Each structure stands twice: as structure tokens, then as C-alpha cells.
């Protein structure tokens, strides 16, 4: 479990090679221990790593494996549910994501006091709603995530929520490019002291796309160059899905 949490933190700061070694060791351990809770936790760590390096189908498979373990062992893991929902939303299955999240809400699965799980819930909910074109619901969900992050004084959570807020605003025809980019810039300013390089790269790529859509080619090119440089430093290949679309899985260190 410690190695799974470490993987989560390592991918959030772009240490992908080290994260790969750590989660591989965790998976070796759980195959020997055969404890269902630890196995589900390890599958979640593996899914976060796969999502971070741009393997969305493999990430969904890992999160589904974690979810199946919890069902067979008859216990609910809210982390496996919210991570699977976020992967569904990013993998083109927002209706499946929404179904998982709404079921968790109905069942009271997270517990009222668990801010970390509720934060991840609202982040995944925002992604599901924006993928379905329900912008008002997406704004409401991400605003709730921001409130939780600010109340917890968790800068990594704040940065991640702002990144998702920016991706929602980018889909909003009423939002001007400067307003959307201001949201992304605030995410970058908070993420930089935390060392969250993948999130910063994603924000820069988002800013490039927003300016390109607005017809400001010079600004778009500038942000695109910055994003490319950072993605290159992170060692992500040019054809990586992480370089082509926004991601949040793995962007928030464990515990915020």
C-alpha cells in the first residue's frame, strides 16, 4: 500500500520511470500476500501510473480489476470507484462514469468527513459532465472540488481542481480566451512550488489550444513550445495521449 501511494505521488511530479519500478514491486508483493484490500490498492496505483504515461485502455483495465476485487471480497473501495469513474470519463465513457459516481452518492460510500474522497468524487463528476456537454453541472462539480481544496488548505488539490476548471471553461463558448487562460495560469502558479510538472505541461497545452481556437496564433505557438519542452523533459513520447488531451488521474499527490 505504501508503494501504491508512492506511485501516486511520483507520477504527480513526473517521475515516471521511478514510479514504474515502484508499482511493479507493489504488484509482485500483492501476488504473494493475496490480501484483497492491498490488491485493490495496488491495482489503483498501477492504473494511475498507466493513465499518467498515456495508456488509457490499460488504466481502465487496472481500475476495473481493482473494482472487481472489491466486489468479490464484499467491501467498497471509494478510491477504486472514483479512479475508475475518472478513467471512464477520460476514455470516452462518461455515462458509465456518471453511473458509478451517482451510485456512490446514493450509498453514502465516502463518509461525510472524508474530504479526500469527496474531492476526487467531484473532480471525476466534473469530467463526466463536461464530456457529456453538461457545462453548468460540470462547473458546479468543479466549484465544489475547489471549495474542498481551499478549505483543506491543500495546494496540490487546488491546482488539480483549477486545471479541470480550465478544461471546463475551454468548452464554454461564453468564456473568452484570456479568462480561461487566467484559470490555467493560477493552476500553474500553485502547482509549480509543489513540483507538479505534468499538470503544468497539461495547463500549457490547454492554453495553447484555447488561443489557437481564438485565432491568436502567436500566443498559441508560444504556449505550445513551452508545453512541448516540458513534455520532452518528462520523457513522454510525441504520440502519447497525455500530450494530446487533458488528464487528471495521477496529477494529485496522495493526501493532497
BALOBA-1460 file (C-alpha; in Angstrom, 3 decimals):
// residues 256
<rec num="1" residu="x" x="0.000" y="0.000" z="0.000"/>
<rec num="2" residu="x" x="2.889" y="2.352" z="0.743"/>
<rec num="3" residu="x" x="4.338" y="1.648" z="-2.705"/>
<rec num="4" residu="x" x="0.948" y="2.320" z="-4.316"/>
<rec num="5" residu="x" x="0.706" y="5.700" z="-2.578"/>
<rec num="6" residu="x" x="4.305" y="6.470" z="-3.511"/>
<rec num="7" residu="x" x="3.481" y="5.710" z="-7.149"/>
<rec num="8" residu="x" x="0.624" y="8.204" z="-6.982"/>
<rec num="9" residu="x" x="2.966" y="10.912" z="-5.698"/>
<rec num="10" residu="x" x="5.764" y="10.095" z="-8.147"/>
<rec num="11" residu="x" x="3.550" y="10.359" z="-11.233"/>
<rec num="12" residu="x" x="2.196" y="13.694" z="-9.977"/>
<rec num="13" residu="x" x="5.716" y="15.159" z="-10.105"/>
<rec num="14" residu="x" x="6.658" y="13.442" z="-13.364"/>
<rec num="15" residu="x" x="8.997" y="10.764" z="-12.002"/>
<rec num="16" residu="x" x="7.505" y="8.157" z="-14.338"/>
<rec num="17" residu="x" x="10.430" y="5.753" z="-14.585"/>
<rec num="18" residu="x" x="10.782" y="5.510" z="-10.823"/>
<rec num="19" residu="x" x="7.004" y="5.187" z="-10.465"/>
<rec num="20" residu="x" x="7.032" y="2.253" z="-12.885"/>
<rec num="21" residu="x" x="9.619" y="0.399" z="-10.808"/>
<rec num="22" residu="x" x="7.780" y="1.094" z="-7.552"/>
<rec num="23" residu="x" x="4.360" y="-0.074" z="-8.756"/>
<rec num="24" residu="x" x="5.877" y="-3.180" z="-10.359"/>
<rec num="25" residu="x" x="7.321" y="-4.126" z="-6.965"/>
<rec num="26" residu="x" x="3.953" y="-3.499" z="-5.316"/>
<rec num="27" residu="x" x="2.207" y="-5.809" z="-7.794"/>
<rec num="28" residu="x" x="4.787" y="-8.526" z="-7.106"/>
<rec num="29" residu="x" x="4.131" y="-8.228" z="-3.381"/>
<rec num="30" residu="x" x="0.343" y="-8.475" z="-3.530"/>
<rec num="31" residu="x" x="0.515" y="-11.613" z="-5.653"/>
<rec num="32" residu="x" x="2.319" y="-13.247" z="-2.719"/>
<rec num="33" residu="x" x="0.297" y="-11.697" z="0.101"/>
<rec num="34" residu="x" x="-3.107" y="-12.211" z="-1.589"/>
<rec num="35" residu="x" x="-4.858" y="-9.666" z="0.610"/>
<rec num="36" residu="x" x="-7.839" y="-8.249" z="-1.350"/>
<rec num="37" residu="x" x="-7.636" y="-4.740" z="0.105"/>
<rec num="38" residu="x" x="-3.923" y="-4.470" z="-0.719"/>
<rec num="39" residu="x" x="-4.531" y="-5.942" z="-4.184"/>
<rec num="40" residu="x" x="-7.223" y="-3.356" z="-4.961"/>
<rec num="41" residu="x" x="-4.911" y="-0.591" z="-3.724"/>
<rec num="42" residu="x" x="-2.068" y="-1.858" z="-5.926"/>
<rec num="43" residu="x" x="-4.296" y="-2.056" z="-8.994"/>
<rec num="44" residu="x" x="-5.301" y="1.569" z="-8.370"/>
<rec num="45" residu="x" x="-1.650" y="2.601" z="-8.217"/>
<rec num="46" residu="x" x="-0.976" y="0.721" z="-11.442"/>
<rec num="47" residu="x" x="-3.923" y="2.437" z="-13.109"/>
<rec num="48" residu="x" x="-2.712" y="5.868" z="-12.027"/>
<rec num="49" residu="x" x="0.711" y="5.133" z="-13.471"/>
<rec num="50" residu="x" x="-0.745" y="3.876" z="-16.760"/>
<rec num="51" residu="x" x="-3.026" y="6.900" z="-17.085"/>
<rec num="52" residu="x" x="-0.128" y="9.268" z="-16.406"/>
<rec num="53" residu="x" x="2.062" y="7.800" z="-19.144"/>
<rec num="54" residu="x" x="-0.762" y="7.828" z="-21.683"/>
<rec num="55" residu="x" x="-2.177" y="4.301" z="-21.634"/>
<rec num="56" residu="x" x="-5.907" y="4.960" z="-21.030"/>
<rec num="57" residu="x" x="-7.161" y="1.490" z="-22.003"/>
<rec num="58" residu="x" x="-4.664" y="-0.218" z="-19.709"/>
<rec num="59" residu="x" x="-5.581" y="2.221" z="-16.920"/>
<rec num="60" residu="x" x="-9.281" y="1.399" z="-17.257"/>
<rec num="61" residu="x" x="-8.438" y="-2.323" z="-17.152"/>
<rec num="62" residu="x" x="-6.456" y="-1.839" z="-13.924"/>
<rec num="63" residu="x" x="-9.184" y="0.195" z="-12.247"/>
<rec num="64" residu="x" x="-11.813" y="-2.321" z="-13.348"/>
<rec num="65" residu="x" x="-9.659" y="-5.090" z="-11.854"/>
<rec num="66" residu="x" x="-9.500" y="-3.163" z="-8.575"/>
<rec num="67" residu="x" x="-13.260" y="-2.689" z="-8.603"/>
<rec num="68" residu="x" x="-13.859" y="-6.394" z="-9.259"/>
<rec num="69" residu="x" x="-11.594" y="-7.322" z="-6.333"/>
<rec num="70" residu="x" x="-13.677" y="-5.161" z="-4.007"/>
<rec num="71" residu="x" x="-16.907" y="-6.706" z="-5.279"/>
<rec num="72" residu="x" x="-15.647" y="-10.265" z="-4.843"/>
<rec num="73" residu="x" x="-14.355" y="-9.512" z="-1.359"/>
<rec num="74" residu="x" x="-17.584" y="-7.703" z="-0.478"/>
<rec num="75" residu="x" x="-16.087" y="-4.379" z="0.579"/>
<rec num="76" residu="x" x="-16.338" y="-0.964" z="-1.048"/>
<rec num="77" residu="x" x="-13.218" y="0.944" z="-2.042"/>
<rec num="78" residu="x" x="-14.197" y="4.505" z="-2.839"/>
<rec num="79" residu="x" x="-10.791" y="5.163" z="-4.367"/>
<rec num="80" residu="x" x="-11.238" y="2.372" z="-6.911"/>
<rec num="81" residu="x" x="-14.693" y="3.724" z="-7.759"/>
<rec num="82" residu="x" x="-13.657" y="7.366" z="-8.284"/>
<rec num="83" residu="x" x="-10.497" y="6.470" z="-10.193"/>
<rec num="84" residu="x" x="-12.465" y="4.137" z="-12.458"/>
<rec num="85" residu="x" x="-15.088" y="6.833" z="-12.998"/>
<rec num="86" residu="x" x="-12.442" y="9.406" z="-13.936"/>
<rec num="87" residu="x" x="-10.831" y="6.919" z="-16.331"/>
<rec num="88" residu="x" x="-14.215" y="6.226" z="-17.925"/>
<rec num="89" residu="x" x="-14.847" y="9.959" z="-18.346"/>
<rec num="90" residu="x" x="-11.460" y="10.479" z="-19.989"/>
<rec num="91" residu="x" x="-11.762" y="7.292" z="-22.053"/>
<rec num="92" residu="x" x="-14.982" y="8.237" z="-23.815"/>
<rec num="93" residu="x" x="-17.406" y="6.528" z="-21.422"/>
<rec num="94" residu="x" x="-18.876" y="9.435" z="-19.420"/>
<rec num="95" residu="x" x="-22.266" y="7.739" z="-18.929"/>
<rec num="96" residu="x" x="-20.547" y="4.817" z="-17.189"/>
<rec num="97" residu="x" x="-18.585" y="7.291" z="-15.070"/>
<rec num="98" residu="x" x="-21.722" y="9.133" z="-14.061"/>
<rec num="99" residu="x" x="-23.497" y="5.915" z="-13.114"/>
<rec num="100" residu="x" x="-20.640" y="4.899" z="-10.787"/>
<rec num="101" residu="x" x="-20.437" y="8.294" z="-9.129"/>
<rec num="102" residu="x" x="-24.166" y="8.719" z="-8.592"/>
<rec num="103" residu="x" x="-24.379" y="5.230" z="-7.106"/>
<rec num="104" residu="x" x="-21.609" y="6.123" z="-4.650"/>
<rec num="105" residu="x" x="-23.503" y="9.286" z="-3.678"/>
<rec num="106" residu="x" x="-26.735" y="7.366" z="-3.116"/>
<rec num="107" residu="x" x="-24.990" y="4.757" z="-0.980"/>
<rec num="108" residu="x" x="-23.172" y="7.303" z="1.158"/>
<rec num="109" residu="x" x="-19.986" y="5.412" z="0.355"/>
<rec num="110" residu="x" x="-17.388" y="8.055" z="1.183"/>
<rec num="111" residu="x" x="-18.387" y="9.198" z="4.642"/>
<rec num="112" residu="x" x="-19.185" y="12.845" z="5.263"/>
<rec num="113" residu="x" x="-15.826" y="13.698" z="6.834"/>
<rec num="114" residu="x" x="-13.541" y="12.187" z="4.185"/>
<rec num="115" residu="x" x="-12.585" y="15.300" z="2.225"/>
<rec num="116" residu="x" x="-10.021" y="13.489" z="0.069"/>
<rec num="117" residu="x" x="-12.554" y="11.062" z="-1.372"/>
<rec num="118" residu="x" x="-15.195" y="13.743" z="-1.851"/>
<rec num="119" residu="x" x="-12.644" y="15.925" z="-3.640"/>
<rec num="120" residu="x" x="-11.784" y="13.137" z="-6.072"/>
<rec num="121" residu="x" x="-15.504" y="12.403" z="-6.484"/>
<rec num="122" residu="x" x="-16.317" y="15.953" z="-7.570"/>
<rec num="123" residu="x" x="-13.286" y="16.073" z="-9.857"/>
<rec num="124" residu="x" x="-14.423" y="12.914" z="-11.647"/>
<rec num="125" residu="x" x="-18.009" y="14.198" z="-11.707"/>
<rec num="126" residu="x" x="-16.885" y="17.417" z="-13.401"/>
<rec num="127" residu="x" x="-15.027" y="15.439" z="-16.066"/>
<rec num="128" residu="x" x="-18.036" y="13.213" z="-16.709"/>
<rec num="129" residu="x" x="-20.395" y="16.175" z="-17.048"/>
<rec num="130" residu="x" x="-18.108" y="18.136" z="-19.364"/>
<rec num="131" residu="x" x="-17.651" y="15.062" z="-21.562"/>
<rec num="132" residu="x" x="-21.446" y="14.883" z="-21.870"/>
<rec num="133" residu="x" x="-21.706" y="18.591" z="-22.664"/>
<rec num="134" residu="x" x="-23.444" y="19.451" z="-19.370"/>
<rec num="135" residu="x" x="-21.367" y="22.560" z="-18.608"/>
<rec num="136" residu="x" x="-23.475" y="24.005" z="-15.752"/>
<rec num="137" residu="x" x="-23.237" y="20.683" z="-13.894"/>
<rec num="138" residu="x" x="-19.509" y="20.485" z="-14.653"/>
<rec num="139" residu="x" x="-18.980" y="23.994" z="-13.262"/>
<rec num="140" residu="x" x="-20.961" y="23.113" z="-10.136"/>
<rec num="141" residu="x" x="-18.921" y="19.951" z="-9.535"/>
<rec num="142" residu="x" x="-15.518" y="21.547" z="-10.048"/>
<rec num="143" residu="x" x="-16.513" y="24.525" z="-7.892"/>
<rec num="144" residu="x" x="-17.311" y="22.103" z="-5.076"/>
<rec num="145" residu="x" x="-13.913" y="20.440" z="-5.585"/>
<rec num="146" residu="x" x="-12.225" y="23.851" z="-5.351"/>
<rec num="147" residu="x" x="-14.109" y="24.664" z="-2.147"/>
<rec num="148" residu="x" x="-12.939" y="21.405" z="-0.573"/>
<rec num="149" residu="x" x="-9.333" y="22.023" z="-1.653"/>
<rec num="150" residu="x" x="-9.311" y="25.579" z="-0.306"/>
<rec num="151" residu="x" x="-10.939" y="24.534" z="2.960"/>
<rec num="152" residu="x" x="-8.356" y="21.798" z="3.418"/>
<rec num="153" residu="x" x="-5.518" y="24.197" z="2.510"/>
<rec num="154" residu="x" x="-4.242" y="21.545" z="0.094"/>
<rec num="155" residu="x" x="-2.355" y="23.300" z="-2.730"/>
<rec num="156" residu="x" x="-1.954" y="20.188" z="-4.868"/>
<rec num="157" residu="x" x="-5.712" y="19.683" z="-4.780"/>
<rec num="158" residu="x" x="-6.256" y="23.366" z="-5.586"/>
<rec num="159" residu="x" x="-4.005" y="23.159" z="-8.629"/>
<rec num="160" residu="x" x="-5.692" y="19.997" z="-9.901"/>
<rec num="161" residu="x" x="-9.161" y="21.490" z="-9.456"/>
<rec num="162" residu="x" x="-8.147" y="24.648" z="-11.294"/>
<rec num="163" residu="x" x="-6.798" y="22.583" z="-14.161"/>
<rec num="164" residu="x" x="-10.159" y="20.849" z="-14.525"/>
<rec num="165" residu="x" x="-11.906" y="24.223" z="-14.150"/>
<rec num="166" residu="x" x="-9.814" y="25.462" z="-17.063"/>
<rec num="167" residu="x" x="-10.763" y="22.473" z="-19.195"/>
<rec num="168" residu="x" x="-14.453" y="23.144" z="-18.477"/>
<rec num="169" residu="x" x="-14.072" y="26.833" z="-19.315"/>
<rec num="170" residu="x" x="-12.304" y="25.904" z="-22.559"/>
<rec num="171" residu="x" x="-15.519" y="24.175" z="-23.683"/>
<rec num="172" residu="x" x="-17.679" y="27.178" z="-22.753"/>
<rec num="173" residu="x" x="-18.447" y="29.416" z="-25.758"/>
<rec num="174" residu="x" x="-19.246" y="32.299" z="-23.382"/>
<rec num="175" residu="x" x="-15.700" y="32.266" z="-21.952"/>
<rec num="176" residu="x" x="-13.013" y="34.428" z="-23.532"/>
<rec num="177" residu="x" x="-9.522" y="33.025" z="-24.082"/>
<rec num="178" residu="x" x="-7.926" y="35.374" z="-21.551"/>
<rec num="179" residu="x" x="-10.380" y="34.328" z="-18.840"/>
<rec num="180" residu="x" x="-9.794" y="30.626" z="-19.433"/>
<rec num="181" residu="x" x="-6.030" y="31.069" z="-19.541"/>
<rec num="182" residu="x" x="-6.142" y="33.016" z="-16.278"/>
<rec num="183" residu="x" x="-7.623" y="29.905" z="-14.642"/>
<rec num="184" residu="x" x="-4.882" y="27.733" z="-16.112"/>
<rec num="185" residu="x" x="-2.219" y="30.240" z="-15.044"/>
<rec num="186" residu="x" x="-3.455" y="30.182" z="-11.460"/>
<rec num="187" residu="x" x="-3.233" y="26.379" z="-11.544"/>
<rec num="188" residu="x" x="0.356" y="26.648" z="-12.795"/>
<rec num="189" residu="x" x="1.309" y="29.193" z="-10.126"/>
<rec num="190" residu="x" x="0.039" y="26.878" z="-7.374"/>
<rec num="191" residu="x" x="1.418" y="23.698" z="-8.956"/>
<rec num="192" residu="x" x="4.955" y="24.970" z="-9.535"/>
<rec num="193" residu="x" x="6.084" y="25.047" z="-5.865"/>
<rec num="194" residu="x" x="4.569" y="21.553" z="-5.497"/>
<rec num="195" residu="x" x="6.717" y="20.245" z="-8.351"/>
<rec num="196" residu="x" x="3.662" y="19.083" z="-10.333"/>
<rec num="197" residu="x" x="5.321" y="19.220" z="-13.754"/>
<rec num="198" residu="x" x="2.810" y="17.023" z="-15.633"/>
<rec num="199" residu="x" x="-0.073" y="19.242" z="-14.547"/>
<rec num="200" residu="x" x="1.847" y="22.358" z="-15.579"/>
<rec num="201" residu="x" x="2.522" y="20.841" z="-19.010"/>
<rec num="202" residu="x" x="-1.152" y="19.970" z="-19.408"/>
<rec num="203" residu="x" x="-2.181" y="23.517" z="-18.492"/>
<rec num="204" residu="x" x="0.263" y="24.990" z="-21.001"/>
<rec num="205" residu="x" x="-1.085" y="22.677" z="-23.706"/>
<rec num="206" residu="x" x="-4.609" y="23.753" z="-22.779"/>
<rec num="207" residu="x" x="-3.645" y="27.418" z="-23.046"/>
<rec num="208" residu="x" x="-2.166" y="26.780" z="-26.489"/>
<rec num="209" residu="x" x="-5.409" y="25.168" z="-27.665"/>
<rec num="210" residu="x" x="-7.550" y="27.982" z="-26.239"/>
<rec num="211" residu="x" x="-5.511" y="30.678" z="-28.012"/>
<rec num="212" residu="x" x="-5.492" y="28.677" z="-31.241"/>
<rec num="213" residu="x" x="-9.290" y="28.397" z="-31.144"/>
<rec num="214" residu="x" x="-9.480" y="32.177" z="-30.568"/>
<rec num="215" residu="x" x="-7.261" y="32.840" z="-33.590"/>
<rec num="216" residu="x" x="-4.279" y="34.140" z="-31.617"/>
<rec num="217" residu="x" x="-1.690" y="32.048" z="-33.417"/>
<rec num="218" residu="x" x="1.359" y="33.776" z="-31.894"/>
<rec num="219" residu="x" x="0.224" y="33.170" z="-28.304"/>
<rec num="220" residu="x" x="-0.817" y="29.623" z="-29.178"/>
<rec num="221" residu="x" x="2.625" y="28.897" z="-30.625"/>
<rec num="222" residu="x" x="4.367" y="30.303" z="-27.545"/>
<rec num="223" residu="x" x="2.382" y="28.131" z="-25.118"/>
<rec num="224" residu="x" x="2.740" y="25.133" z="-27.413"/>
<rec num="225" residu="x" x="6.539" y="25.466" z="-27.361"/>
<rec num="226" residu="x" x="6.548" y="25.674" z="-23.561"/>
<rec num="227" residu="x" x="4.298" y="22.620" z="-23.290"/>
<rec num="228" residu="x" x="6.405" y="20.609" z="-25.735"/>
<rec num="229" residu="x" x="9.597" y="21.423" z="-23.865"/>
<rec num="230" residu="x" x="8.132" y="20.291" z="-20.574"/>
<rec num="231" residu="x" x="6.618" y="17.132" z="-22.066"/>
<rec num="232" residu="x" x="10.048" y="16.351" z="-23.560"/>
<rec num="233" residu="x" x="11.680" y="16.820" z="-20.133"/>
<rec num="234" residu="x" x="9.131" y="14.405" z="-18.689"/>
<rec num="235" residu="x" x="10.040" y="11.843" z="-21.338"/>
<rec num="236" residu="x" x="6.537" y="11.475" z="-22.749"/>
<rec num="237" residu="x" x="6.551" y="10.414" z="-26.426"/>
<rec num="238" residu="x" x="5.073" y="12.676" z="-29.089"/>
<rec num="239" residu="x" x="2.179" y="10.291" z="-29.729"/>
<rec num="240" residu="x" x="1.285" y="9.932" z="-26.049"/>
<rec num="241" residu="x" x="-2.401" y="10.637" z="-25.351"/>
<rec num="242" residu="x" x="-1.216" y="12.621" z="-22.337"/>
<rec num="243" residu="x" x="0.297" y="15.127" z="-24.761"/>
<rec num="244" residu="x" x="-2.921" y="15.404" z="-26.752"/>
<rec num="245" residu="x" x="-5.582" y="15.796" z="-24.096"/>
<rec num="246" residu="x" x="-6.083" y="16.873" z="-20.512"/>
<rec num="247" residu="x" x="-5.556" y="14.359" z="-17.744"/>
<rec num="248" residu="x" x="-6.166" y="14.467" z="-14.032"/>
<rec num="249" residu="x" x="-5.525" y="10.902" z="-12.929"/>
<rec num="250" residu="x" x="-2.271" y="10.853" z="-11.064"/>
<rec num="251" residu="x" x="-1.981" y="14.641" z="-11.053"/>
<rec num="252" residu="x" x="-2.775" y="14.963" z="-7.348"/>
<rec num="253" residu="x" x="-0.343" y="13.597" z="-4.769"/>
<rec num="254" residu="x" x="-1.847" y="11.196" z="-2.253"/>
<rec num="255" residu="x" x="-3.434" y="13.125" z="0.579"/>
<rec num="256" residu="x" x="-3.421" y="16.411" z="-1.329"/>
